[in-house]
């Protein structure tokens, strides 16, 4: 592809974040501007571009094959969150990104959403229902599950993780939230702070499509006022360490709750470097246990790409 074909000059964008997990956002209702990985990587570059952990394109579902498939069962899912990691690779979805995406649609005048009202959004991990709250947005993230249920059921662990700053491999549990996660429990906040996530942790066995890796520290005491508390850092596949990861917070809470046993609470507060998000487990309409993620969403800037990005 030539430089002229990669030109981004004149492209309008917004910049938003959810607890520090930041995104470049583009409105492309009719699906006329699908970007290639090289363009996405340029936009997300923190030194030469706008900067972001990923890029989200707002497209009406009827203009994408994945969206058309969802509309058969969910005709209300008008908008599709076309999400890519910072390196340009596609990802199934992003929990913080869903909140920011809903806020972007609202601020762009593409939807109307009053307090308490819900919006159904299409993603590559199925539809997600987002509700506007006084503190931001809450999202039904759908059901969670074990990536290796045959291993997790007996031992509570299914893999080993090697990471810089940890002297030995640590046991871990792999959770699916529609995208893959591998959760490691650490002893204390000092151990969490000493880790380096500049390079990707090594996971054995690695899930088929790679994995995000979360390192979680349970609070002492774990439960206060019927709410479980953990602190977490994350290395996201295709991105690196991020200040927050919504699906990762859900996965870390799910793993910690599983390890804690049947008396563990359904409500959790997950502290990430970018803030705190809420996670709640509840019976879903499909008979499976669902996870709800709640937290803020902010649009910080709008602009137009100039020649300097080329």
NUDRENZA-725612 format. One line per field, with one value per residue: x, y, z of N, C-alpha, C, O in turn; residue number from 0. Coordinates in steps of 0.05 Angstrom, whole numbers. Layout:
residues N
nxx	(X|...)
nyy	(Y|...)
nzz	(Z|...)
caxx	(X|...)
cayy	(Y|...)
cazz	(Z|...)
cxx	(X|...)
cyy	(Y|...)
czz	(Z|...)
oxx	(X|...)
oyy	(Y|...)
ozz	(Z|...)
i	(NUM|...)
***
This chain:
residues 310
nxx	(17|11|40|3|-45|-48|-59|-82|-98|-142|-179|-230|-232|-243|-220|-220|-229|-234|-226|-171|-158|-148|-174|-175|-228|-273|-325|-362|-414|-437|-401|-357|-303|-260|-204|-136|-89|-38|-52|-83|-45|-13|-46|-54|-4|37|76|81|30|-40|-48|-64|-95|-124|-166|-231|-283|-344|-397|-456|-491|-510|-475|-431|-407|-406|-440|-489|-501|-512|-557|-599|-619|-620|-648|-648|-596|-567|-518|-449|-390|-331|-273|-203|-138|-79|-38|-62|-87|-146|-195|-240|-274|-279|-283|-279|-277|-329|-361|-339|-349|-406|-413|-388|-421|-466|-447|-435|-484|-509|-540|-594|-595|-619|-613|-611|-631|-625|-578|-567|-510|-471|-418|-357|-358|-410|-475|-477|-507|-516|-523|-539|-514|-513|-460|-432|-429|-460|-449|-476|-437|-444|-441|-390|-334|-293|-233|-204|-239|-236|-188|-190|-232|-216|-168|-167|-131|-100|-56|12|49|101|136|169|202|179|204|197|157|86|24|-38|-104|-146|-194|-253|-283|-312|-269|-201|-170|-118|-108|-68|-54|-25|18|21|15|65|93|63|74|128|134|150|117|132|146|113|81|97|55|35|-4|-15|-76|-115|-121|-84|-74|-97|-63|-73|-53|-68|-83|-111|-149|-138|-177|-209|-264|-306|-360|-395|-373|-325|-255|-201|-135|-104|-61|-48|-28|-42|-57|-28|-22|4|23|-34|-71|-119|-167|-227|-254|-213|-214|-263|-251|-210|-237|-274|-240|-216|-261|-278|-234|-240|-285|-352|-376|-362|-372|-420|-411|-359|-301|-253|-189|-149|-91|-111|-156|-219|-262|-328|-352|-402|-436|-489|-551|-562|-607|-604|-598|-546|-490|-479|-437|-431|-403|-382|-369|-334|-336|-303|-297|-244|-222|-229|-214|-178|-141|-77|-26|20|18|30)
nyy	(-24|45|108|150|122|109|156|199|250|302|270|265|260|235|235|192|164|111|105|115|80|89|115|125|152|144|168|134|125|101|64|76|84|43|29|8|-37|-10|45|49|37|81|124|109|113|139|177|196|201|207|177|122|66|36|34|56|49|76|46|34|-25|-54|-48|-81|-148|-178|-148|-151|-204|-204|-171|-203|-230|-189|-136|-85|-69|-23|3|-14|-32|-25|-49|-42|-62|-25|-38|-47|-96|-136|-139|-175|-146|-92|-75|-25|5|-2|29|80|83|85|134|167|161|186|240|255|262|218|181|181|181|177|185|123|98|47|21|-19|-50|-73|-120|-157|-196|-209|-179|-121|-92|-27|18|84|119|159|163|149|96|31|-37|-95|-147|-197|-271|-303|-349|-409|-418|-465|-509|-563|-566|-524|-536|-577|-560|-505|-476|-468|-459|-434|-375|-333|-275|-212|-191|-226|-278|-333|-378|-369|-399|-396|-375|-383|-342|-330|-273|-265|-246|-268|-281|-286|-298|-281|-291|-249|-238|-189|-116|-93|-131|-130|-77|-80|-108|-113|-96|-85|-120|-176|-222|-292|-345|-411|-467|-426|-393|-406|-359|-324|-282|-236|-213|-213|-188|-197|-172|-191|-154|-139|-139|-185|-176|-122|-90|-122|-122|-145|-133|-118|-105|-89|-101|-100|-132|-122|-159|-143|-90|-76|-56|-26|28|11|-42|-64|-114|-145|-131|-153|-207|-215|-207|-249|-294|-288|-289|-342|-370|-355|-382|-408|-371|-322|-253|-222|-171|-128|-86|-61|-40|-5|21|68|83|63|10|-19|-86|-134|-194|-232|-268|-285|-271|-315|-359|-367|-345|-276|-218|-153|-91|-29|42|105|147|186|239|272|304|332|330|343|306|328|344|330|279|244)
nzz	(0|-17|5|-5|-5|48|72|123|127|144|170|218|289|356|424|478|545|594|660|649|609|544|481|410|373|320|279|234|205|158|143|109|115|128|165|153|186|189|188|234|274|267|284|337|358|409|406|354|335|351|397|438|471|438|379|362|319|300|271|234|246|203|162|168|164|212|242|214|222|277|279|263|308|344|330|350|358|332|327|317|351|325|341|350|370|393|359|312|305|305|358|402|437|485|552|580|535|513|546|536|482|480|505|468|423|444|455|403|382|358|383|431|500|561|633|665|621|569|520|464|439|385|383|369|405|412|430|473|529|549|602|621|676|737|750|706|664|661|643|616|611|593|597|637|635|641|606|602|624|642|668|706|741|777|802|807|780|716|685|676|691|670|686|682|740|774|811|802|762|763|784|748|726|671|641|603|576|532|507|516|580|629|695|750|818|866|924|953|952|945|916|869|852|840|794|723|666|615|576|545|588|594|579|596|586|528|512|452|419|439|498|548|607|675|738|803|868|927|974|1044|1098|1051|1039|1049|1078|1048|998|953|947|904|877|815|759|688|628|563|505|443|457|507|574|605|635|653|646|625|614|635|689|703|694|731|779|774|776|828|860|850|872|925|943|959|992|976|956|910|891|871|878|837|837|793|759|736|764|795|782|781|791|781|795|768|758|691|635|602|632|650|690|691|681|705|688|714|710|698|638|591|545|519|479|413|344|281|235|215|166|192|214|173)
caxx	(0|28|36|-21|-68|-48|-63|-103|-103|-170|-196|-240|-230|-245|-202|-234|-218|-248|-206|-144|-156|-155|-181|-182|-255|-281|-353|-364|-440|-444|-380|-343|-275|-247|-175|-119|-73|-17|-65|-91|-21|-4|-64|-51|24|36|96|78|2|-58|-42|-87|-92|-138|-182|-259|-298|-373|-409|-482|-486|-518|-453|-410|-418|-411|-464|-512|-508|-524|-583|-620|-631|-621|-652|-644|-567|-562|-490|-429|-364|-309|-251|-177|-116|-61|-20|-78|-100|-174|-201|-268|-287|-264|-303|-277|-284|-358|-372|-330|-363|-433|-411|-381|-446|-483|-436|-436|-512|-517|-561|-604|-593|-624|-604|-626|-639|-606|-571|-555|-487|-459|-389|-348|-364|-439|-486|-473|-528|-503|-542|-527|-518|-503|-431|-420|-444|-457|-451|-479|-416|-451|-431|-361|-329|-266|-222|-197|-256|-228|-166|-197|-251|-203|-145|-169|-110|-98|-32|34|56|127|136|192|197|171|228|189|131|63|0|-57|-130|-154|-222|-263|-304|-316|-241|-186|-154|-104|-106|-48|-57|0|16|16|17|93|100|49|87|155|133|153|100|141|146|90|86|95|34|37|-7|-27|-101|-112|-119|-69|-88|-89|-54|-79|-40|-87|-77|-135|-146|-138|-193|-219|-291|-314|-388|-407|-360|-298|-236|-175|-120|-97|-47|-54|-15|-62|-45|-29|-21|23|9|-53|-79|-143|-178|-253|-258|-193|-225|-284|-238|-195|-258|-285|-221|-213|-286|-277|-215|-250|-305|-380|-385|-352|-394|-425|-403|-330|-288|-227|-172|-130|-75|-126|-180|-233|-286|-345|-359|-424|-444|-517|-563|-569|-632|-600|-593|-518|-483|-469|-420|-436|-381|-391|-348|-337|-327|-297|-286|-226|-213|-238|-195|-176|-113|-63|-5|43|17|37)
cayy	(0|69|129|165|106|109|183|204|279|310|252|275|240|243|220|188|144|100|100|116|63|110|106|142|145|154|164|126|112|86|44|84|89|22|33|-16|-37|11|70|47|39|109|140|102|118|160|197|207|202|217|162|108|37|23|51|48|61|74|39|21|-54|-65|-45|-100|-175|-186|-133|-162|-229|-197|-158|-223|-235|-164|-114|-60|-63|-6|11|-34|-22|-38|-44|-52|-57|-4|-48|-51|-122|-135|-151|-181|-123|-79|-66|4|16|-2|53|104|83|95|163|179|162|207|266|261|264|195|168|195|163|191|170|99|85|27|21|-45|-45|-97|-124|-183|-215|-208|-153|-112|-73|-6|36|109|124|186|162|140|75|3|-54|-124|-158|-224|-292|-309|-378|-418|-425|-493|-518|-589|-562|-506|-548|-593|-548|-476|-464|-483|-451|-421|-349|-322|-247|-197|-182|-249|-296|-360|-380|-369|-411|-377|-385|-369|-335|-317|-253|-260|-245|-285|-269|-305|-283|-290|-279|-242|-238|-162|-93|-88|-149|-119|-53|-86|-122|-98|-107|-74|-142|-193|-246|-318|-362|-439|-464|-401|-397|-407|-333|-306|-276|-213|-225|-196|-194|-187|-174|-188|-136|-152|-163|-186|-166|-100|-81|-141|-117|-155|-112|-127|-87|-104|-90|-117|-130|-128|-169|-123|-63|-73|-49|-4|38|-2|-61|-71|-143|-156|-127|-174|-233|-217|-211|-276|-313|-284|-299|-371|-380|-349|-402|-403|-349|-297|-235|-217|-144|-124|-61|-69|-17|-6|46|91|89|40|2|-38|-111|-147|-220|-235|-288|-273|-280|-340|-380|-367|-322|-254|-199|-125|-73|-1|61|130|149|215|248|294|321|327|343|335|298|346|331|322|251|227)
cazz	(0|-20|25|-10|3|77|81|142|128|144|185|244|310|384|442|503|562|617|680|638|585|525|454|388|365|294|271|206|206|135|138|85|120|144|165|153|211|190|195|262|289|266|300|365|367|429|400|327|328|372|421|450|475|416|362|360|297|304|246|236|245|177|143|174|164|239|252|201|236|303|275|260|334|360|311|364|359|309|325|322|361|310|358|343|389|385|338|288|305|315|383|404|449|507|571|583|508|509|560|522|456|485|511|443|407|457|451|375|374|342|398|455|522|586|657|669|595|558|492|456|422|374|384|359|426|416|438|500|536|564|614|631|705|746|753|681|650|669|619|619|595|585|615|639|635|641|580|605|647|651|687|727|760|798|815|810|763|691|670|690|679|676|681|693|767|790|811|793|748|781|774|739|717|647|641|580|579|504|499|535|602|647|720|769|844|879|953|964|934|939|894|846|843|831|768|699|644|589|557|550|604|580|591|587|557|520|498|423|406|456|523|566|632|698|763|822|896|944|997|1071|1091|1023|1037|1067|1072|1028|972|951|938|894|861|791|736|665|602|542|480|422|468|529|599|604|661|661|627|636|614|653|716|706|695|757|800|772|786|856|872|848|891|952|951|956|1009|965|948|882|884|873|870|826|834|772|760|726|780|806|768|795|778|795|783|771|740|666|623|587|652|657|707|676|696|699|693|716|714|683|610|587|519|527|457|386|326|253|229|197|150|209|220|150)
cxx	(18|22|10|-46|-70|-54|-87|-110|-133|-189|-204|-239|-237|-226|-217|-220|-238|-228|-178|-140|-166|-158|-183|-209|-262|-310|-354|-391|-445|-422|-364|-313|-263|-217|-160|-101|-51|-28|-72|-67|-10|-20|-59|-22|25|57|91|48|-15|-53|-67|-80|-107|-154|-210|-272|-328|-386|-437|-478|-492|-496|-429|-421|-424|-436|-489|-521|-521|-552|-606|-634|-634|-624|-648|-614|-559|-533|-471|-403|-342|-283|-225|-157|-97|-43|-36|-93|-129|-176|-232|-284|-270|-285|-302|-285|-313|-370|-364|-344|-392|-432|-404|-406|-464|-473|-436|-465|-522|-538|-571|-605|-595|-614|-623|-634|-617|-602|-558|-534|-477|-429|-382|-351|-394|-449|-480|-494|-516|-525|-527|-534|-508|-473|-417|-438|-440|-464|-456|-459|-421|-439|-400|-358|-300|-257|-214|-213|-247|-205|-174|-213|-237|-183|-148|-149|-109|-73|-11|42|84|128|160|185|187|193|222|163|109|40|-21|-83|-139|-185|-230|-285|-313|-289|-225|-170|-141|-98|-86|-53|-29|-4|9|21|46|102|88|65|115|156|138|136|107|142|123|97|83|75|36|15|-22|-54|-98|-108|-102|-85|-79|-82|-58|-64|-56|-78|-102|-129|-147|-152|-203|-246|-296|-341|-400|-396|-332|-280|-210|-162|-108|-79|-51|-35|-35|-48|-49|-26|2|8|-9|-61|-105|-152|-204|-258|-237|-202|-246|-271|-223|-215|-269|-266|-218|-238|-287|-258|-225|-271|-334|-391|-376|-375|-397|-416|-373|-322|-260|-211|-151|-113|-90|-151|-192|-258|-301|-351|-381|-431|-474|-528|-572|-595|-629|-594|-564|-512|-469|-452|-427|-411|-391|-367|-352|-328|-325|-287|-269|-218|-227|-218|-197|-146|-101|-41|17|42|28|67)
cyy	(25|88|144|149|104|136|185|233|285|292|264|253|252|226|217|167|135|91|97|98|80|100|130|133|159|148|158|111|94|66|50|85|67|26|7|-14|-16|38|71|50|67|127|134|106|142|182|211|210|215|204|148|78|22|43|39|63|55|70|27|-9|-65|-63|-63|-128|-185|-173|-144|-188|-224|-186|-179|-229|-210|-140|-86|-51|-48|-1|-12|-21|-37|-31|-57|-45|-35|-13|-53|-77|-119|-148|-155|-157|-112|-67|-36|18|17|23|79|106|93|125|178|182|184|235|275|265|241|178|187|174|178|173|146|84|67|29|-6|-40|-72|-97|-151|-204|-216|-181|-147|-90|-53|11|61|112|152|187|153|121|48|-15|-83|-136|-186|-245|-294|-340|-384|-425|-455|-505|-545|-587|-545|-519|-562|-578|-518|-461|-480|-477|-440|-395|-341|-293|-234|-186|-204|-270|-324|-358|-381|-384|-390|-391|-369|-367|-323|-298|-246|-255|-259|-270|-291|-289|-297|-276|-273|-238|-210|-141|-87|-106|-140|-95|-59|-99|-103|-112|-94|-95|-161|-216|-271|-336|-390|-455|-438|-407|-394|-380|-313|-299|-249|-225|-204|-206|-181|-192|-171|-169|-152|-133|-161|-172|-145|-90|-96|-136|-128|-133|-125|-104|-103|-88|-110|-111|-140|-137|-147|-94|-59|-67|-25|4|24|-22|-71|-100|-157|-153|-148|-201|-236|-220|-239|-297|-312|-295|-330|-382|-376|-368|-391|-380|-322|-280|-233|-190|-140|-96|-68|-43|-22|20|71|98|63|35|-18|-62|-124|-173|-224|-256|-275|-285|-307|-364|-383|-343|-301|-236|-170|-108|-44|18|86|127|179|219|273|313|313|341|333|328|318|330|319|292|233|221)
czz	(0|3|21|-2|34|88|101|145|126|160|212|264|337|400|469|520|584|637|668|614|562|496|435|377|339|289|241|202|182|127|113|89|138|141|165|178|212|198|225|281|290|284|330|376|386|424|373|318|350|398|433|453|452|400|360|338|301|276|251|230|217|156|148|175|192|251|240|215|263|301|272|286|351|341|324|365|334|305|333|330|347|324|349|365|377|362|312|287|316|342|386|416|471|526|576|557|503|522|544|495|460|490|485|425|418|451|421|364|357|356|420|477|549|609|661|643|585|529|486|435|411|376|373|380|432|424|467|506|556|576|624|660|712|748|728|667|663|645|627|600|585|604|615|639|637|613|579|628|659|671|711|749|783|814|821|794|737|675|688|676|689|668|694|720|785|789|800|778|769|768|767|730|693|645|614|587|550|491|521|555|618|672|739|796|856|909|964|944|927|916|868|834|831|803|745|677|618|567|565|568|587|594|579|601|550|506|468|409|423|481|534|593|654|722|785|851|912|967|1023|1090|1062|1020|1058|1059|1049|1000|973|939|929|879|838|772|713|642|581|517|458|431|487|554|595|632|671|639|638|637|633|682|722|710|722|780|799|783|817|871|872|869|920|961|950|972|998|955|918|872|890|865|862|822|813|773|752|743|792|789|785|778|795|780|789|752|714|654|608|606|661|675|690|694|686|706|694|721|696|654|604|558|526|505|431|367|297|248|209|183|167|215|198|151)
oxx	(37|2|-3|-65|-91|-54|-108|-126|-146|-213|-187|-245|-238|-217|-227|-202|-256|-214|-162|-119|-190|-145|-191|-213|-257|-320|-346|-391|-457|-424|-357|-298|-257|-206|-169|-99|-47|-15|-68|-68|0|-9|-60|-18|15|55|97|43|-5|-52|-87|-63|-102|-154|-213|-272|-336|-386|-441|-465|-479|-498|-409|-443|-444|-451|-510|-545|-540|-569|-629|-658|-649|-605|-645|-608|-545|-523|-476|-394|-335|-272|-225|-159|-100|-33|-24|-111|-134|-161|-247|-305|-248|-302|-324|-298|-323|-388|-381|-351|-401|-450|-414|-411|-477|-488|-436|-469|-542|-552|-557|-615|-576|-608|-647|-643|-593|-620|-539|-540|-475|-416|-400|-347|-402|-434|-479|-498|-506|-544|-505|-557|-496|-461|-393|-460|-418|-482|-440|-463|-406|-429|-387|-377|-283|-272|-217|-202|-251|-202|-165|-210|-245|-181|-134|-148|-116|-69|-15|41|90|120|170|164|188|201|240|148|112|35|-21|-83|-139|-199|-214|-304|-322|-286|-235|-158|-153|-83|-88|-56|-12|-27|-7|30|51|116|100|68|124|177|131|139|90|138|115|117|68|78|38|14|-39|-55|-79|-93|-107|-107|-56|-94|-48|-63|-58|-66|-115|-107|-155|-141|-205|-250|-291|-345|-413|-408|-317|-288|-198|-175|-102|-83|-56|-27|-43|-29|-70|-27|19|-15|-2|-57|-111|-144|-205|-266|-243|-197|-247|-280|-225|-209|-274|-274|-218|-235|-295|-264|-219|-276|-339|-412|-382|-395|-380|-413|-363|-333|-245|-218|-136|-122|-84|-165|-178|-272|-290|-355|-378|-433|-483|-515|-588|-604|-649|-587|-558|-527|-450|-452|-429|-400|-407|-347|-372|-315|-342|-270|-280|-210|-235|-208|-213|-129|-113|-37|31|63|34|78)
oyy	(26|86|152|160|98|139|174|241|275|299|273|230|277|205|237|153|150|71|80|100|85|80|152|109|183|126|175|87|72|53|32|88|73|26|-13|7|-5|53|91|65|77|143|153|104|163|203|234|220|231|216|161|68|-2|67|15|88|32|88|13|-16|-85|-75|-62|-132|-198|-185|-146|-192|-239|-191|-172|-233|-210|-125|-66|-29|-58|0|-28|-1|-59|-9|-80|-23|-28|4|-61|-81|-102|-167|-141|-150|-123|-51|-24|39|36|36|96|128|110|139|201|203|199|252|298|271|244|163|207|152|190|150|149|61|71|38|-14|-27|-91|-76|-167|-228|-223|-161|-165|-72|-61|19|58|109|165|208|149|128|43|-8|-93|-136|-198|-238|-287|-354|-366|-438|-468|-511|-550|-605|-551|-513|-560|-582|-507|-437|-504|-488|-436|-394|-341|-286|-243|-173|-200|-278|-337|-338|-393|-382|-369|-415|-345|-387|-307|-304|-223|-259|-262|-249|-313|-269|-321|-251|-291|-235|-208|-146|-76|-97|-141|-93|-44|-101|-79|-135|-92|-89|-162|-229|-271|-341|-393|-457|-429|-426|-381|-379|-289|-309|-241|-245|-182|-230|-156|-212|-150|-170|-175|-113|-140|-159|-149|-83|-85|-144|-122|-118|-141|-85|-126|-63|-133|-88|-163|-124|-135|-76|-42|-72|-6|-11|25|-18|-84|-111|-177|-171|-159|-217|-258|-235|-251|-315|-332|-308|-342|-402|-392|-371|-369|-369|-301|-290|-242|-185|-148|-84|-79|-26|-42|38|93|117|44|54|-32|-60|-127|-173|-219|-261|-256|-305|-320|-385|-399|-323|-306|-238|-165|-111|-36|10|87|108|195|204|293|335|290|362|316|344|323|306|301|281|210|207)
ozz	(15|17|40|8|44|113|95|161|108|162|227|258|340|391|480|511|590|632|676|601|560|489|443|372|335|295|224|197|186|105|98|70|161|120|176|191|233|212|238|300|310|300|346|400|379|436|370|297|365|419|437|440|449|407|356|337|305|260|270|211|209|134|134|185|197|266|254|219|271|317|277|287|371|337|310|373|317|282|351|318|355|320|341|377|353|347|292|270|333|349|373|405|477|518|577|557|490|510|540|486|443|480|481|414|403|443|415|341|343|344|426|473|558|606|661|644|592|514|500|414|426|373|368|375|454|425|484|490|577|562|635|668|696|748|728|658|674|629|644|576|570|625|595|644|634|598|559|649|682|688|733|773|806|839|837|795|737|653|712|651|713|646|715|724|810|767|790|781|791|744|780|726|694|647|603|601|545|467|544|550|621|671|744|796|856|918|983|922|905|898|847|810|813|791|746|672|600|544|588|563|567|618|554|625|566|490|459|390|421|485|530|601|653|727|786|857|910|979|1023|1099|1050|999|1082|1035|1031|980|991|921|943|870|841|770|717|637|581|508|456|414|483|557|582|651|695|616|659|657|645|698|744|727|734|798|820|797|830|892|891|882|937|985|942|966|1010|946|903|848|911|847|878|805|815|786|761|736|797|781|802|754|819|755|811|731|715|664|602|597|678|676|675|719|662|728|678|734|682|646|610|548|536|510|428|374|291|256|188|188|159|223|203|133)
i	(0|1|2|3|4|5|6|7|8|9|10|11|12|13|14|15|16|17|18|19|20|21|22|23|24|25|26|27|28|29|30|31|32|33|34|35|36|37|38|39|40|41|42|43|44|45|46|47|48|49|50|51|52|53|54|55|56|57|58|59|60|61|62|63|64|65|66|67|68|69|70|71|72|73|74|75|76|77|78|79|80|81|82|83|84|85|86|87|88|89|90|91|92|93|94|95|96|97|98|99|100|101|102|103|104|105|106|107|108|109|110|111|112|113|114|115|116|117|118|119|120|121|122|123|124|125|126|127|128|129|130|131|132|133|134|135|136|137|138|139|140|141|142|143|144|145|146|147|148|149|150|151|152|153|154|155|156|157|158|159|160|161|162|163|164|165|166|167|168|169|170|171|172|173|174|175|176|177|178|179|180|181|182|183|184|185|186|187|188|189|190|191|192|193|194|195|196|197|198|199|200|201|202|203|204|205|206|207|208|209|210|211|212|213|214|215|216|217|218|219|220|221|222|223|224|225|226|227|228|229|230|231|232|233|234|235|236|237|238|239|240|241|242|243|244|245|246|247|248|249|250|251|252|253|254|255|256|257|258|259|260|261|262|263|264|265|266|267|268|269|270|271|272|273|274|275|276|277|278|279|280|281|282|283|284|285|286|287|288|289|290|291|292|293|294|295|296|297|298|299|300|301|302|303|304|305|306|307|308|309)
***
